Amino acid sequence: MSVIDKLSSSLNRRDEVPNQELAKEIVLSQDKEAVKVLIENLSNKKAIQNDCIKVLYEIGEQAPQLISAHINEFYCSFSE
């Protein structure tokens, strides 16, 4: 199952539990490729975008070093 397939909206869920579990999984595995996929989808449709933001937020709280290399992408995604 891909990173996007594990997001709440992809699972037709309205709660944040799948996003929180995904973030925990990414942090435990130190999966930089998963972080890259989330960053790339910040410009996806609204539901996917919101879920990616939530997962990245959760990752940032637990392991900021995993997302720190992407600070420019955050800025560019939200300043447009």
WOCOR-V991599 format. One record per residue. SS is DSSP state (@ for helix, = for strand, . for the rest). PSI is psi in degrees with one decimal (none if undefined). NEAR is the number of other C-alpha atoms within 12 Angstrom. Layout:
<<SS/PSI/NEAR> <SS/PSI/NEAR>>
//
This chain:
<<./130.6/10> <./168.0/14> <./-46.5/33> <@/-36.6/32> <@/-20.9/21> <@/-5.9/28> <./151.8/36> <./-47.9/29> <./-34.8/25> <./-26.4/25> <./7.2/21> <./41.1/16> <./146.8/17> <./0.8/15> <./172.4/16> <./-1.9/26> <@/-47.8/21> <@/-37.0/27> <@/-41.0/36> <@/-40.4/27> <@/-39.0/23> <@/-44.3/34> <@/-43.9/40> <@/-43.3/26> <@/-43.8/23> <@/-41.8/31> <@/-46.4/28> <@/-35.9/16> <@/-6.6/16> <./44.9/21> <./92.0/22> <@/-29.1/26> <@/-38.3/17> <@/-40.1/32> <@/-42.1/40> <@/-41.7/26> <@/-42.7/27> <@/-44.0/39> <@/-44.5/38> <@/-24.8/24> <@/12.9/27> <@/-15.9/30> <@/12.0/23> <./-177.8/18> <./158.7/15> <@/-46.7/14> <@/-44.4/24> <@/-45.0/30> <@/-47.5/28> <@/-42.0/27> <@/-40.9/40> <@/-42.6/42> <@/-45.8/34> <@/-45.6/31> <@/-44.6/42> <@/-37.0/43> <@/-47.8/28> <@/-41.3/28> <@/-44.0/34> <@/-35.0/25> <@/-36.1/18> <@/-33.9/20> <./72.8/24> <@/-26.0/21> <@/-23.8/18> <@/-27.3/30> <./-10.0/33> <@/-30.3/21> <@/-12.3/16> <@/19.3/23> <@/-38.2/18> <@/-36.5/13> <@/-37.7/23> <@/-47.6/25> <@/-46.8/14> <@/-38.3/14> <@/-33.8/19> <@/-4.6/15> <@/-2.9/9> <./none/9>>
//
